[in-house]
Amino acid sequence: MGIAVALAVLTQGGGCRQPRRTGPAGSRQALTVEVALPECDTGTMHYAERVEIGGGGRRPLVLRTDVEKGVSAPLIDRQIELDATRHLLLGWSSRGGGMQTIHALLVERGPAAFVLRDHLRITTGRGSAGVLVVNRGAEVRIGIPEPPREVHNPEGWRLAFAGRELDLKAMRALPFSGGAHPRGRASSYCPPFGEIGRHVPPTARIAWFAVGRSGFVRPESRPEG
């Protein structure tokens, strides 16, 4: 899973963070993702002020943070090309208080504009923040680890997708399975630690969400081991 996203690079200037658009030239299908950071230090909160996803002369998809409404635009740092028109973007945000959200965005390139088909958000304690990602040809899945018995701020845990939102109790009821994820084909995504940081333990029990044509598909039964 390569990084094919135009990332904002932090530079110091008067105590504030200034974004700079970067990004390698990709294939003709690659997206341009521009992440605009908040003008000044946000302390323990981490988010993008604005994210613009575009390319090829089409109208871009724009995501904005609205602090008053509790909406955070993610810091996007990974991209998976699903097919000729669809991309999966991975990012993260944090609103402080020891909590963190992993974001998975299913973006489609339409004839005139980029469209957000679905947005999977997993909000957990920072110590539990992370997912597994399987990217093997037509098989793309996101694995959510089972919440531990004791968690930080249990009222704040949420799992949102396809217009639905699950609390911690509903998250615990997902069909988790141990030892069934494809070892060697699943990579950990645990930002902001990067590849050398924390990983989802190989013994973790996982609930797998498939990346469908128009959204994320909730697992309805335990996968075969």
C-alpha positions in Angstrom: 0.0 0.0 0.0 2.0 3.0 -1.2 1.5 6.6 -0.3 0.2 8.4 -3.3 -1.2 11.5 -1.7 -0.2 15.1 -1.8 0.5 15.7 1.9 0.8 19.0 3.8 4.3 19.4 5.1 4.7 21.3 8.4 7.1 24.3 8.6 7.6 26.6 11.5 6.7 30.3 11.0 5.9 32.6 13.8 4.7 29.7 16.0 2.1 28.7 13.4 2.0 25.8 11.0 2.0 26.5 7.4 0.9 23.9 4.8 2.9 23.3 1.6 1.4 21.1 -1.2 3.6 18.2 -2.2 3.1 14.8 -3.8 4.8 12.5 -6.3 3.5 12.3 -9.8 1.3 9.2 -10.0 -0.5 7.3 -12.6 -3.3 8.9 -14.6 -5.7 7.6 -12.1 -3.9 9.1 -9.1 -5.7 11.7 -7.0 -4.3 15.0 -5.8 -5.0 15.5 -2.1 -4.2 18.9 -0.6 -4.3 19.1 3.2 -4.5 22.6 4.7 -3.5 22.7 8.4 -4.9 25.0 11.1 -3.0 28.3 11.1 -1.7 27.9 14.7 -1.0 25.3 17.2 -4.0 23.2 18.2 -2.4 21.5 21.3 -3.6 18.0 21.7 -6.2 18.3 18.9 -5.1 17.2 15.5 -7.0 17.7 12.3 -7.0 19.4 8.9 -8.6 22.7 8.5 -9.5 21.8 4.9 -9.0 18.8 2.6 -9.4 19.1 -1.2 -9.5 15.9 -3.3 -9.3 16.4 -7.0 -7.6 15.9 -10.3 -8.2 15.7 -14.0 -10.0 18.9 -14.2 -13.1 17.7 -12.3 -14.8 19.6 -9.5 -12.9 18.6 -6.3 -14.4 17.1 -3.2 -13.8 19.5 -0.2 -13.9 18.5 3.4 -13.8 21.2 6.1 -13.5 21.1 9.9 -16.3 22.7 11.9 -15.2 22.7 15.6 -18.6 23.9 16.8 -20.4 21.0 15.1 -17.7 18.4 16.2 -16.7 17.7 12.6 -13.0 17.1 11.9 -11.5 16.9 8.5 -8.9 14.0 8.6 -5.1 14.2 8.1 -5.0 11.9 5.0 -1.8 10.0 4.4 -2.6 6.8 2.5 -4.4 6.0 -0.7 -5.5 2.8 -2.4 -6.6 2.7 -6.0 -9.6 0.3 -6.1 -10.4 0.5 -9.8 -10.5 3.0 -12.6 -12.9 5.4 -10.8 -12.7 4.6 -7.0 -10.1 5.3 -4.4 -9.9 4.5 -0.7 -8.2 7.2 1.4 -7.0 6.6 5.0 -6.4 9.3 7.6 -6.8 10.3 11.2 -7.9 13.1 13.5 -8.0 13.7 17.2 -10.1 16.1 19.3 -8.1 15.7 22.4 -9.1 14.1 25.7 -7.1 11.0 24.9 -9.4 10.0 22.0 -8.5 9.5 18.3 -10.5 8.8 15.1 -9.4 6.6 12.2 -11.0 7.7 8.9 -11.5 5.6 5.7 -13.0 7.5 2.8 -14.5 5.9 -0.3 -14.1 8.5 -3.1 -15.4 8.1 -6.6 -14.3 10.1 -9.6 -17.5 11.0 -11.6 -17.8 12.5 -15.0 -17.7 16.1 -13.6 -16.8 15.9 -10.0 -15.3 13.7 -7.2 -17.9 12.2 -4.8 -17.7 10.9 -1.3 -19.6 7.6 -1.4 -19.0 6.6 2.2 -17.0 7.6 5.2 -16.0 5.0 7.9 -15.0 6.6 11.2 -13.7 4.6 14.2 -13.3 6.7 17.3 -11.4 5.0 20.2 -9.0 5.8 23.0 -5.6 6.8 21.5 -4.0 3.6 22.9 -6.5 1.5 20.9 -6.4 3.6 17.6 -5.6 1.4 14.7 -7.0 -0.9 12.0 -5.9 -3.7 9.7 -6.0 -3.2 5.9 -6.1 -6.0 3.3 -5.3 -4.9 -0.2 -5.0 -7.8 -2.5 -6.4 -7.2 -6.0 -10.2 -7.2 -5.8 -10.1 -7.9 -2.1 -10.0 -4.8 0.0 -11.1 -5.0 3.6 -10.7 -3.0 6.8 -10.3 -4.9 10.0 -11.5 -3.3 13.3 -9.9 -4.8 16.5 -12.2 -5.8 19.3 -12.3 -3.2 22.0 -10.5 -4.3 25.2 -12.4 -5.0 28.4 -11.3 -1.7 30.0 -11.2 1.4 27.7 -10.5 5.1 28.0 -13.7 7.2 28.0 -16.1 4.5 27.0 -18.9 7.1 26.3 -16.7 8.5 23.5 -16.2 5.3 21.5 -18.1 5.4 18.2 -18.1 3.6 14.8 -19.9 5.4 12.0 -20.5 4.3 8.4 -23.3 4.3 5.8 -25.2 6.9 7.8 -25.2 4.7 10.9 -23.4 5.2 14.2 -22.6 2.5 16.8 -21.7 3.1 20.4 -19.3 0.9 22.4 -22.0 -1.6 23.3 -22.9 -2.1 19.7 -19.3 -2.2 18.6 -18.7 -5.0 21.1 -21.5 -7.0 19.4 -19.8 -7.0 16.0 -18.7 -10.5 14.8 -15.1 -10.5 15.9 -12.9 -13.5 15.1 -9.4 -14.4 16.1 -6.8 -16.0 13.9 -8.9 -15.6 10.7 -7.3 -12.5 9.2 -4.9 -13.3 6.3 -1.4 -13.0 7.9 1.1 -11.6 5.5 -1.6 -9.8 3.6 -3.0 -7.5 6.3 -1.0 -4.3 7.2 -1.5 -2.2 10.3 -2.7 1.4 10.0 -2.0 3.0 13.4 -1.3 6.7 12.8 0.5 8.8 13.7 3.1 6.2 14.6 3.9 5.2 11.1 5.4 1.9 9.9 8.0 1.7 12.7 5.4 2.4 15.4 2.6 0.5 17.0 0.8 -2.3 15.1 -2.4 -4.2 15.6 -1.3 -7.3 17.6 -1.5 -10.5 15.5 -3.6 -12.1 18.3 -6.3 -9.4 18.1 -9.8 -10.5 17.3 -11.0 -8.6 14.2 -14.3 -7.6 12.6 -13.9 -7.2 8.9 -15.6 -4.5 6.9 -15.7 -5.1 3.1 -15.2 -2.1 0.8 -18.3 -2.4 -1.4 -19.2 -0.7 -4.7 -20.9 2.2 -3.0 -19.9 1.9 0.7 -18.5 -0.1 3.6 -20.3 -3.3 4.3 -20.8 -4.4 7.9 -19.9 -8.0 8.7 -23.1 -9.9 9.5 -21.6 -13.2 10.5 -18.3 -14.6 11.7 -15.8 -15.2 8.9 -14.7 -18.8 8.2 -11.4 -19.5 9.9 
